[in-house]
């Protein structure tokens, strides 16, 4: 069963007093996290973006550490991170488009994403 469907089933059960004490405790503990998760995991029918162009030397320390950890294949530039992230925001039967510089097609640092 999909997380979204399970969440809504438990929400309905809670509203109609069909959860036992243990289930109520678990649901109350997880509910705030599930709500955030469901928003962040949402997939869209269409995504259109104009990614920011910022290489590593222009990033502040926090951003640089984050992209190095989370996006090791595309960390060279925020534009290429968008190339990695946007398909994951889009549902399987959907489309995405973004404007980017063609330079990433020809640089060896981006070979792994081609």
N, C-alpha and C positions, 0 to 999 in steps of 0.2 A: 504494500500500500504506500502511496506517495505521502511524504511528510505533510504537505499542505492538506491533503484529505484527512489524514490522521488527526492533525491539529483541529480541524473544523469538527470532526466527529467527537473529539474529547471536549471541545468547547460546548457543543450542543448537549453532551451528556452532563457537563457541569451545570449548565443552565437549567437542566431538567432534573437535577439531583440524582443522577444515575451513576456517579462515580463513588467508589468506596473511599474510606479515609486515606488509605495508602495512595490510591490513584489521584485523589484530590491534592494531597501533599506534593506528589511528583509533578502534577500539572501546574500547580501554583509556583513551584520552583522553576520550572522550565518555560513557562508561558512568556515572560519578557524576552528571553533569548530566542525563542521560536519566532516571535513576532518580528524581531530584527532579521533573523535568518531568512524568513520568507520574503521580506522586502529585498534583501541583498541577493537572493537566489533567483529572483524573478527573471524570466527570459522574455524578450520582446519580439514582436513580429517584424519590426524594422528598427535599425539603429543607424543614425547618420551622425558623423562627427568630423570635426576639424581638430585633430590632435595637436597638442602643444609641441613645439620643437625645442627641446632642451637637452643638451648633451650632459654627460656626467660632470664635466668641469664647471658647469653653471648651476648644479644642484647644491642645495644646502646640505649640511651633514646628515640631518635626519632623513631627508628624502633619498639621499644617496645610499644610506645604510638600508633603507626599506627596499628600494628597487634592486639592490645587489642581492638581498636575501630572497625576495619574493619572485623576482623575474631574472634569473641568472642568464637565460638565453637572449633576452632582449634589452638588458639593462643599459645599453650604450646611449639610448635616447628615449625620451618619453614617447615620441612618435612611434617607435617600434614596440614599445610596451602596449600601446593602443592596438597595434596589429595583432598582438597576442591575446589581449583581453576582449576586444569587441566580438569576435566569434563566439565567445563563451556567454555573452549577454544576449545572444540572438537564439531564438528557438530553432530547432532543426529544420523546419519547413519555411524559414523566413530569410530575409535578406539584410545585408549591411553594406554601408558605403562610407568611405572617409577620404578626405583630401590629405595627401601626403607628398613629400618630396621624393623624386625618383632616385635619389642618391643611395638609399638603402638597398636597392637592387644590385648595385655594383660594388659594394664595400664588403671585404672579407669578414668583417666583424658581424655581419648579418647573415652569413651563409646558412646558419642553422634554422633560420625562419623561412627560408625560400622554399 
